[in-house]
Structure formats: structure tokens, C-alpha cells
């Protein structure tokens, strides 16, 4: 290890009080004083025909198998094209498995030559794995309205694929929970969280996402509550132009791999005005994500808001244009985090802005972790080849409970580049202790600016 030298970091300091805990920043040829770059541009809604996303990586659910649902039955519909699942045999008693009735109602709504609504009335429905597929009539999805409560089958053996409910190959989808929140409970606590691979480590062998959106475009999801998923709660894969708001996602803080919202290989995604408290990341932004906005989110418990993990699989697409703002992160393991796996799979993540965020009793408020290895079975001697650059962190306030407010564990082969900390004000939460912030740096870092900050 080479000794840390302040000449390798250009820092403009005003009221800055920090001490270095671990500093292994070798000298570099390109360290300098770059002009502060502006925040990443706001995502543009619905640009014309963006590129078709690649399939998402294998740690996420594979694309669902062909639907084996029966042909739709003939059942009455309202004059306005409302297809009520109870008209197709669904029973709201919480004990009768209803996936066949749901499939039949969906097929009828999908084939209807006019505006249609797939409708779940009030009541409690037990539903097995089901896929709502398109394209539908005139390439337009039915609206989906859920006023009742859905419970997933509890047994993992009931799930042949890695989702509970999926929407695939649809355009113009609107999913709404009615006047109050529609509720979807994955019943993860019954069996899934007790699965041996989940008990031994944080990486479960079989993850069932509660609701997956695959190759969906121009969609709106609102007024739903997702709880106790067997794995991720809501996933976006190969999708574009999606708005998610007024959503509640809830799971115990010790529930394994229960990410709130996961985005991969998707573009022009807006997630806002929602509450997420889970056992993993509140929001995780994976490979191939472009123009993702996260705002007005209340996060906690959980692992914070993360970019990554990146670099685990070959041929991952770049991450670009991430904007996280106006969020409150409370009682979480991390605040804002970028995480990449060690190894030789190169990609890039850049133009990322995090601003106007309040941290309340967060363990690691700001962290770059390029040694991410939750299973502790990685080839730790291989540096990450994911390039993290143009990272703008501004107006972060609050409290933290560990010795390091800011941790940069950067790669020795693909150095972090152009990182700016502006107006960071974080207080160390130890009774009767003076403000004793820490800046913990390890690896290679080209171009760090710290402006008007105390931590």
C-alpha cells in the first residue's frame, strides 16, 4: 500500500472538519482540480423510441415461462368494459386459489375491442403465480384496478418461475389501487425467509419477486401496498417510461433480499412520493438503467438507496443519468450507496446526482463500496473493473452512528473519478461527544472536491 497524500486530492474547504481513518490512495497522474460539474440532467419523459433494453442479468428472475392459463370463459361485463374477476370464478374468501379466474378475466379484458378494466373488488383473494401478458387488442393494455387484498401462496414449491405476479409485453398500462391502497402480501415469512440459504447468508438461492414489469412501456403504478415479499417487492426489467408514486412497501428489517423497488435495463423511470421500509435496499438501480429519478421517498428500515450491485455478470450495460433528491433516510444500514463486485467484468456508472437528502441515525450515510461481496466468497484480490465517475453529492444533512460519515472504497484498476461533496453537514451520534467526523478512503481516487462541508 502506498501512503496517502493530500496532493492527490484537490479539496476546497470551508468549515470542513474531517480526519482520515484509512487512507491508501496511491499517487496518480491525473489528479487535479476539475471545475465542479453540474448535476445530472433531469430525466426526460417519454423520448421517442429509445433503444430496446437487453434482458436483465441472471441474478434477477428469468423471463417467465409461456402462460398455461385456460382460455377465457364467457362472462358478463359492464357496459364500460369492466372485467370483474368474481364474474370469472374468483372467490373472495382468502382460501380459494383464484389464479385461473384472474387469468380468464385478464384474457377477456386484453381481447376487448375498446377501453377495458381488469377489476379486483374488495375482499381477500388467494392467488398463485400468474402472468398478465400482452400485446392486447390494438396494442393497448387494459387498466388494472385492485381494491381488495391479494395473498400469495406461501409454499416456494408453488413457484416454478421467479415471480408471483408479472406484467409482460404491454403498453399504456395503468395499475391503481382504487380510492385506498390495493394490498399485495407475498407471505414471505411463512416459508421463504426460513429457507436455509437465506438463514445462512443474505443471498437466498430462490428469490420470488412479488410483482414484475417486463418489457412494459408508458405505464403508471400508484396507490398500492406491497408487503412481506418472498424476494424483491417490485421489479422493472427491460421497461421504459414508467411512473411509480403513492406506493407503500413494507417488510421487517431482518427479512432477506426484500428490496423495495429494483430497476434494471430500463430507461426513463420516475419513482416518487412513496414510503419504503424493508430488509434490503429501499430502491436499487442495477445494470443498464438510464435516466432514473428517485424523489420524495421516505426510506427505512433497510439498506438505503443504492446504485448496484454492478459488475457481477458479463456484458452488463452502463448506468447513466441517476438523480436522487428530496428523500429522508431513517435508521438504515446505509444512506446513499454505490456498490460493485470485485472481478474483471468492466462497465461504467456515471452522471449520478444525490442532493437534498436528510439522514436520521444512518450507519453509513455516504458510501462507495467497490469491494462488495455479501456472501464473503468473492476473489477479493481482484479489483473491480466498474468505472464510477462524475458523482455529485450535495446538501446532505443529519446524523450517523458509526465512525465514518463518508467511505470511499475505490478500485485500484478503475479509479473513482470526479467526486464532489458540497454542503455536507452530518453529526456523529454519540452522547456527550464532540463532532468527530471521519473520511475513510481506500484505493484510487482521481479528483475529489469537498466544499463547505463538516462531518
C-alpha positions as CSV (number, residue, x, y, z in Angstrom):
1,X,0.0,0.0,0.0
2,X,1.2,3.4,-0.8
3,X,0.9,6.2,1.7
4,X,-2.0,8.7,1.4
5,X,-1.0,12.1,0.1
6,X,-3.2,15.2,0.3
7,X,-1.7,16.3,-3.0
8,X,-3.7,13.6,-4.7
9,X,-7.0,15.2,-3.6
10,X,-8.0,18.7,-4.6
11,X,-10.3,19.9,-1.8
12,X,-11.8,23.3,-1.4
13,X,-12.7,23.5,2.2
14,X,-14.8,25.9,4.2
15,X,-15.8,25.0,7.7
16,X,-14.6,21.4,6.9
17,X,-13.6,19.3,9.8
18,X,-12.6,15.7,8.9
19,X,-9.9,13.2,9.7
20,X,-8.6,10.3,7.7
21,X,-9.1,6.9,9.2
22,X,-7.9,4.6,6.3
23,X,-6.1,6.3,3.6
24,X,-4.5,4.2,0.9
25,X,-4.7,6.5,-2.1
26,X,-1.7,5.9,-4.3
27,X,-0.3,8.8,-6.3
28,X,-1.9,9.3,-9.7
29,X,-1.0,11.2,-12.9
30,X,-4.5,12.7,-13.5
31,X,-5.4,14.1,-10.1
32,X,-6.2,17.8,-10.3
33,X,-8.8,20.4,-9.7
34,X,-11.6,19.9,-12.1
35,X,-14.3,22.5,-12.3
36,X,-17.4,21.3,-10.5
37,X,-19.7,19.6,-13.0
38,X,-23.4,20.5,-13.0
39,X,-25.9,17.9,-11.6
40,X,-27.1,15.2,-13.9
41,X,-29.9,16.3,-16.2
42,X,-33.4,15.6,-15.1
43,X,-34.8,12.6,-16.8
44,X,-36.8,13.5,-19.9
45,X,-40.2,12.0,-20.0
46,X,-41.1,9.7,-22.9
47,X,-38.4,10.4,-25.5
48,X,-39.0,9.0,-29.0
49,X,-38.2,5.3,-29.4
50,X,-35.3,4.6,-27.0
51,X,-33.2,1.5,-27.7
52,X,-34.7,-1.8,-26.8
53,X,-33.2,-2.9,-23.4
54,X,-31.2,-6.0,-23.1
55,X,-32.5,-8.9,-20.9
56,X,-31.8,-8.4,-17.3
57,X,-29.0,-10.3,-15.6
58,X,-29.3,-13.8,-14.2
59,X,-29.4,-12.9,-10.5
60,X,-32.9,-11.5,-11.2
61,X,-35.8,-13.5,-12.3
62,X,-35.6,-15.1,-15.8
63,X,-38.3,-14.2,-18.2
64,X,-41.5,-16.0,-17.3
65,X,-42.4,-19.3,-19.0
66,X,-45.2,-19.4,-21.5
67,X,-48.6,-18.8,-19.9
68,X,-50.5,-22.0,-19.3
69,X,-53.7,-20.3,-18.3
70,X,-57.1,-21.6,-19.7
71,X,-59.0,-20.0,-22.4
72,X,-61.2,-17.2,-21.2
73,X,-64.8,-18.1,-20.3
74,X,-67.8,-16.2,-21.4
75,X,-69.0,-14.0,-18.5
76,X,-71.0,-10.8,-18.4
77,X,-69.2,-7.4,-18.4
78,X,-70.4,-4.0,-17.6
79,X,-71.2,-1.5,-20.3
80,X,-68.0,0.3,-19.7
81,X,-65.8,-2.7,-20.3
82,X,-65.1,-3.7,-16.6
83,X,-64.0,-7.3,-16.2
84,X,-64.6,-8.3,-12.6
85,X,-62.6,-11.4,-11.5
86,X,-65.5,-12.6,-9.4
87,X,-67.6,-13.0,-12.6
88,X,-65.0,-15.5,-13.8
89,X,-65.0,-17.6,-10.6
90,X,-62.7,-15.8,-8.2
91,X,-63.9,-16.2,-4.6
92,X,-63.0,-13.5,-2.0
93,X,-62.8,-15.9,0.9
94,X,-59.0,-15.8,1.4
95,X,-58.8,-19.6,1.0
96,X,-59.8,-20.4,-2.6
97,X,-56.9,-20.3,-5.1
98,X,-58.0,-17.9,-7.8
99,X,-55.3,-17.6,-10.4
100,X,-57.4,-19.4,-13.2
101,X,-60.2,-16.9,-12.7
102,X,-57.8,-14.0,-12.7
103,X,-56.2,-15.3,-16.0
104,X,-59.6,-15.7,-17.6
105,X,-60.7,-12.2,-16.7
106,X,-57.4,-10.8,-18.0
107,X,-57.7,-12.6,-21.3
108,X,-61.2,-11.2,-21.8
109,X,-60.1,-7.7,-20.9
110,X,-57.0,-7.9,-23.1
111,X,-59.0,-9.0,-26.1
112,X,-61.8,-6.5,-25.7
113,X,-62.1,-4.1,-28.7
114,X,-62.4,-0.9,-26.6
115,X,-61.3,0.6,-23.3
116,X,-61.3,-2.1,-20.6
117,X,-60.5,-2.6,-16.9
118,X,-59.3,-5.7,-15.2
119,X,-61.0,-5.3,-11.8
120,X,-60.4,-6.9,-8.4
121,X,-63.2,-5.8,-6.0
122,X,-63.0,-5.6,-2.2
123,X,-62.3,-8.8,-0.4
124,X,-59.4,-11.2,0.2
125,X,-58.2,-13.4,-2.6
126,X,-55.6,-16.2,-2.6
127,X,-53.6,-16.1,-5.8
128,X,-50.9,-18.4,-7.1
129,X,-48.2,-17.3,-9.7
130,X,-49.8,-15.6,-12.7
131,X,-48.6,-13.7,-15.7
132,X,-50.6,-10.9,-17.4
133,X,-49.3,-10.9,-20.9
134,X,-49.7,-8.8,-24.0
135,X,-49.8,-7.5,-26.5
136,X,-53.5,-6.8,-26.2
137,X,-56.1,-5.6,-28.6
138,X,-54.8,-2.6,-30.6
139,X,-51.6,-2.9,-28.6
140,X,-53.2,-1.2,-25.7
141,X,-53.2,-2.6,-22.2
142,X,-56.4,-2.8,-20.0
143,X,-56.4,-0.7,-16.9
144,X,-55.8,-2.7,-13.7
145,X,-57.7,-1.7,-10.6
146,X,-57.2,-3.6,-7.3
147,X,-59.5,-2.7,-4.5
148,X,-59.1,-5.9,-2.5
149,X,-56.2,-7.7,-0.8
150,X,-54.2,-10.4,-2.6
151,X,-52.3,-13.1,-0.7
152,X,-49.6,-15.2,-2.4
153,X,-49.4,-18.9,-1.9
154,X,-47.0,-19.5,0.9
155,X,-45.1,-22.5,-0.3
156,X,-42.0,-22.0,-2.5
157,X,-42.7,-25.2,-4.4
158,X,-45.8,-23.5,-5.9
159,X,-43.5,-21.1,-7.9
160,X,-41.8,-22.5,-11.0
161,X,-40.6,-19.1,-12.1
162,X,-39.2,-16.3,-10.0
163,X,-42.2,-14.0,-9.8
164,X,-45.6,-14.1,-8.1
165,X,-47.4,-11.6,-10.5
166,X,-45.9,-10.4,-13.7
167,X,-47.0,-7.9,-16.4
168,X,-45.2,-8.5,-19.7
169,X,-45.2,-7.0,-23.2
170,X,-47.7,-4.3,-22.5
171,X,-48.0,-0.7,-23.5
172,X,-50.1,2.0,-21.7
173,X,-50.6,0.1,-18.5
174,X,-52.2,1.8,-15.5
175,X,-52.2,-0.1,-12.3
176,X,-54.1,1.6,-9.4
177,X,-55.3,0.6,-6.0
178,X,-58.6,2.4,-6.1
179,X,-59.7,5.1,-3.5
180,X,-57.4,3.3,-0.9
181,X,-54.3,1.2,-1.3
182,X,-54.8,-2.2,-3.0
183,X,-52.8,-4.7,-1.0
184,X,-50.5,-7.5,-2.2
185,X,-48.9,-9.7,0.5
186,X,-46.2,-12.1,-0.6
187,X,-46.3,-14.1,2.7
188,X,-42.5,-14.4,2.7
189,X,-42.4,-15.0,6.5
190,X,-44.2,-18.3,6.3
191,X,-41.5,-20.2,4.4
192,X,-39.3,-18.2,2.0
193,X,-37.3,-16.3,4.7
194,X,-36.7,-19.5,6.6
195,X,-35.1,-21.2,3.5
196,X,-31.7,-22.5,4.6
197,X,-29.7,-20.4,2.1
198,X,-31.4,-17.2,3.5
199,X,-30.7,-18.2,7.1
200,X,-27.0,-18.8,6.5
201,X,-26.4,-15.7,4.5
202,X,-28.1,-12.7,3.0
203,X,-28.1,-14.3,-0.5
204,X,-31.1,-16.6,-0.9
205,X,-31.0,-19.2,-3.6
206,X,-34.6,-18.7,-4.7
207,X,-36.0,-15.2,-4.9
208,X,-39.6,-14.7,-5.8
209,X,-40.4,-11.1,-6.8
210,X,-44.0,-10.1,-5.8
211,X,-44.7,-8.0,-8.9
212,X,-42.5,-7.8,-12.0
213,X,-42.9,-5.5,-15.0
214,X,-41.1,-6.9,-18.0
215,X,-40.9,-5.1,-21.4
216,X,-43.6,-2.7,-20.3
217,X,-43.8,0.9,-21.6
218,X,-45.7,4.1,-20.8
219,X,-47.1,2.7,-17.5
220,X,-48.2,4.3,-14.3
221,X,-48.3,2.4,-10.9
222,X,-49.9,4.0,-7.9
223,X,-51.9,3.5,-4.7
224,X,-50.8,0.0,-3.9
225,X,-49.2,-1.6,-0.8
226,X,-46.7,-4.4,-1.2
227,X,-45.7,-6.3,1.9
228,X,-43.7,-9.3,3.0
229,X,-42.4,-10.3,-0.4
230,X,-40.5,-13.6,-0.7
231,X,-37.8,-11.6,-2.5
232,X,-37.9,-8.2,-4.2
233,X,-41.2,-6.4,-3.9
234,X,-41.4,-4.6,-7.3
235,X,-39.1,-5.1,-10.3
236,X,-38.7,-3.2,-13.6
237,X,-36.8,-5.1,-16.3
238,X,-36.4,-4.1,-19.9
239,X,-39.0,-1.4,-19.5
240,X,-39.3,2.3,-20.3
241,X,-41.3,5.4,-19.5
242,X,-42.6,4.3,-16.1
243,X,-44.0,6.4,-13.3
244,X,-44.4,4.9,-9.7
245,X,-45.9,7.0,-7.0
246,X,-48.1,6.8,-3.8
247,X,-46.8,3.3,-3.2
248,X,-46.1,1.7,0.2
249,X,-43.7,-1.2,0.6
250,X,-43.3,-2.9,3.9
251,X,-41.3,-5.8,5.3
252,X,-39.4,-6.5,8.5
253,X,-35.8,-5.1,8.6
254,X,-34.4,-8.6,9.1
255,X,-36.2,-10.1,6.0
256,X,-33.6,-11.2,3.5
257,X,-33.3,-9.8,0.0
258,X,-36.6,-7.9,0.2
259,X,-35.6,-4.9,-1.9
260,X,-38.4,-2.4,-2.3
261,X,-38.1,-1.4,-6.0
262,X,-35.4,-2.8,-8.3
263,X,-34.6,-1.3,-11.7
264,X,-32.5,-3.0,-14.4
265,X,-32.1,-2.4,-18.1
266,X,-34.8,0.2,-18.1
267,X,-35.0,3.8,-19.0
268,X,-36.9,7.0,-18.1
269,X,-38.1,5.7,-14.8
270,X,-39.6,8.1,-12.2
271,X,-40.2,6.9,-8.6
272,X,-41.6,9.5,-6.2
273,X,-43.8,10.3,-3.2
274,X,-43.7,6.8,-1.6
275,X,-42.8,5.1,1.6
276,X,-40.4,2.1,1.7
277,X,-39.2,0.2,4.7
278,X,-37.8,-3.3,4.0
279,X,-34.9,-5.7,4.9
280,X,-32.7,-4.7,1.9
281,X,-32.3,-1.7,-0.4
282,X,-35.3,0.7,-0.5
283,X,-34.5,1.4,-4.1
284,X,-31.8,-0.5,-6.0
285,X,-30.7,0.7,-9.5
286,X,-29.0,-2.1,-11.4
287,X,-27.1,-2.6,-14.8
288,X,-28.5,-0.9,-17.9
289,X,-30.5,1.7,-16.0
290,X,-30.7,5.1,-17.8
291,X,-32.4,8.3,-16.7
292,X,-33.8,7.2,-13.3
293,X,-35.3,9.7,-10.9
294,X,-36.0,8.9,-7.3
295,X,-37.6,11.7,-5.3
296,X,-39.6,12.4,-2.1
297,X,-39.0,8.9,-0.8
298,X,-39.2,8.0,2.9
299,X,-36.8,5.1,3.3
300,X,-36.3,3.0,6.4
301,X,-35.6,0.5,7.7
302,X,-33.4,-1.1,5.1
303,X,-30.1,-0.7,3.4
304,X,-30.7,2.8,1.9
305,X,-30.9,3.8,-1.8
306,X,-28.3,2.1,-3.9
307,X,-26.8,2.1,-7.3
308,X,-25.8,-1.5,-7.9
309,X,-24.7,-4.0,-7.4
310,X,-22.7,-3.8,-10.6
311,X,-20.0,-5.9,-12.2
312,X,-21.2,-9.4,-11.2
313,X,-22.0,-10.6,-14.7
314,X,-20.5,-10.3,-18.1
315,X,-21.7,-7.7,-20.7
316,X,-23.6,-5.6,-18.2
317,X,-24.8,-2.3,-19.7
318,X,-23.8,1.1,-18.3
319,X,-25.7,3.0,-15.7
320,X,-26.1,6.7,-16.6
321,X,-28.3,9.6,-15.5
322,X,-29.3,8.8,-11.9
323,X,-30.9,11.6,-9.8
324,X,-31.9,11.0,-6.2
325,X,-33.3,14.1,-4.4
326,X,-35.6,15.3,-1.6
327,X,-35.5,12.0,0.3
328,X,-35.5,11.1,4.0
329,X,-33.4,8.0,5.0
330,X,-34.1,6.9,8.6
331,X,-32.5,4.2,10.7
332,X,-30.9,2.4,7.8
333,X,-27.6,0.5,7.4
334,X,-26.6,2.8,4.5
335,X,-27.7,6.1,3.2
336,X,-26.7,6.6,-0.4
337,X,-24.5,3.8,-1.7
338,X,-22.7,2.7,-4.9
339,X,-21.7,-0.9,-4.9
340,X,-19.7,-3.0,-7.3
341,X,-18.3,-6.6,-7.2
342,X,-14.6,-7.4,-7.4
343,X,-13.6,-9.1,-10.6
344,X,-12.8,-8.5,-14.3
345,X,-16.3,-7.6,-15.7
346,X,-16.0,-4.0,-16.9
347,X,-18.8,-1.4,-17.2
348,X,-19.4,2.3,-16.3
349,X,-21.7,4.2,-14.0
350,X,-21.7,8.0,-14.4
351,X,-23.6,11.2,-14.2
352,X,-25.1,10.5,-10.8
353,X,-26.5,13.2,-8.5
354,X,-27.7,12.9,-4.9
355,X,-29.0,16.1,-3.3
356,X,-31.2,17.5,-0.6
357,X,-31.3,14.3,1.5
358,X,-31.9,14.1,5.2
359,X,-30.2,11.2,7.1
360,X,-31.5,10.2,10.5
361,X,-29.4,7.8,12.6
362,X,-27.9,6.2,9.5
363,X,-24.9,3.9,9.9
364,X,-23.0,4.8,6.7
365,X,-24.5,7.9,5.2
366,X,-22.4,8.2,2.0
367,X,-20.5,5.1,0.8
368,X,-18.8,3.9,-2.4
369,X,-18.1,0.1,-2.0
370,X,-16.1,-1.4,-4.8
371,X,-15.3,-4.4,-2.7
372,X,-19.0,-5.5,-2.4
373,X,-19.2,-9.2,-1.5
374,X,-22.2,-10.1,0.8
375,X,-21.5,-13.8,0.6
376,X,-17.8,-13.3,1.5
377,X,-16.9,-15.9,-1.2
378,X,-15.5,-13.5,-3.8
379,X,-12.0,-13.3,-5.2
380,X,-11.2,-10.3,-3.1
381,X,-7.7,-10.0,-4.6
382,X,-9.3,-9.0,-7.9
383,X,-10.2,-5.3,-8.1
384,X,-13.5,-4.2,-9.5
385,X,-13.4,-3.1,-13.2
386,X,-16.6,-0.9,-12.9
387,X,-15.7,2.7,-13.5
388,X,-17.6,5.1,-11.2
389,X,-17.3,8.8,-12.2
390,X,-19.0,12.2,-12.2
391,X,-20.7,11.7,-8.9
392,X,-22.2,14.9,-7.4
393,X,-23.4,14.8,-3.8
394,X,-24.9,18.0,-2.4
395,X,-26.9,19.2,0.6
396,X,-26.8,16.1,2.8
397,X,-27.8,16.8,6.4
398,X,-28.5,14.7,9.5
399,X,-26.9,12.2,11.9
400,X,-24.9,9.0,11.7
401,X,-24.0,6.3,14.2
402,X,-20.6,4.9,13.0
403,X,-17.1,6.4,13.0
404,X,-17.1,7.2,9.3
405,X,-19.6,9.5,7.7
406,X,-18.1,9.2,4.2
407,X,-16.5,5.9,3.0
408,X,-14.8,5.6,-0.4
409,X,-13.5,2.1,-1.1
410,X,-12.5,2.6,-4.7
411,X,-10.9,0.2,-7.2
412,X,-7.2,0.2,-7.8
413,X,-7.7,-0.6,-11.6
414,X,-10.7,1.5,-12.4
415,X,-10.3,4.5,-10.0
416,X,-13.3,6.6,-8.8
417,X,-13.2,9.8,-10.7
418,X,-14.6,13.3,-10.3
419,X,-16.4,13.0,-6.9
420,X,-17.8,16.2,-5.4
421,X,-19.1,16.7,-1.9
422,X,-20.9,20.1,-1.4
423,X,-22.7,21.3,1.7
424,X,-22.4,18.1,3.6
425,X,-23.5,18.6,7.3
426,X,-23.5,15.3,9.3
427,X,-23.3,14.9,13.0
428,X,-21.8,11.9,14.8
429,X,-24.4,10.4,17.1
430,X,-22.5,9.7,20.3
431,X,-23.8,11.2,23.6
432,X,-21.5,13.8,25.1
433,X,-19.1,13.5,22.2
434,X,-17.8,16.4,20.2
435,X,-18.3,16.4,16.4
436,X,-15.7,13.9,15.2
437,X,-16.3,13.1,11.6
438,X,-14.3,10.7,9.6
439,X,-13.4,10.4,5.9
440,X,-12.4,6.9,5.1
441,X,-10.6,6.4,1.8
442,X,-9.1,3.3,0.3
443,X,-7.9,2.6,-3.2
444,X,-7.5,5.0,-6.1
445,X,-9.5,8.3,-6.4
446,X,-8.8,10.9,-9.1
447,X,-10.3,14.3,-8.4
448,X,-12.2,14.7,-5.1
449,X,-13.6,18.1,-4.1
450,X,-15.0,18.8,-0.7
451,X,-16.7,22.2,-0.4
452,X,-18.3,23.9,2.6
453,X,-18.8,20.6,4.5
454,X,-18.5,19.2,8.0
455,X,-18.8,15.6,9.1
